[in-house]
Amino acid sequence: MGIENPPAPRLAGFSLGPSLRLFLGTFGLLLHLVLMENDADRYLRQAKACLDEAQKATRVADKEAWLNLSEEWMVMAEKAQRESSYEH
């Protein structure tokens, strides 16, 4: 006896297959994570992305620009962390 998949939910006469159910479940999880993420976390993620780009940059001017952007995101993250600690 094999494992049976639960019946696909029906929506207005249409059957949702396993791929669509997986997509909708994943999308829902990502949406939840984005909505739960606070400003400071988003800013820190942006700062990290800028640092990653700086490491990949081959021109000095590009590397400096990415590092400056990362620093600006860090300043914003620190400010958001301070503001959120005052709210709680």
C-alpha positions, 0 to 999 in steps of 0.5 A: 500500500502506497501513501495516498495524496489527499484529494486536491481542493476544488475552487469554483469548479477547478481542481488545484493540482499538487504543483499549484498547492505547493506554489500557493503554500510556499507563496503564503509562507514567504508572504508571512515572513515578509509581513513579519519582518521588521524594518531593521531586519529588512535594512540589515538584509539590504546592507548585507546584499550591498556588502556581497555586491562590493565583494564581487565588484571589480572596479574600485569606484563600484566597490566604494559605492556598494560599501557606502550604500551598505553603510547607509543601510546599516545606519537606517537599521540602527535607527529602526532598532532604536525606534522599535525598542522605544515602542515596546 
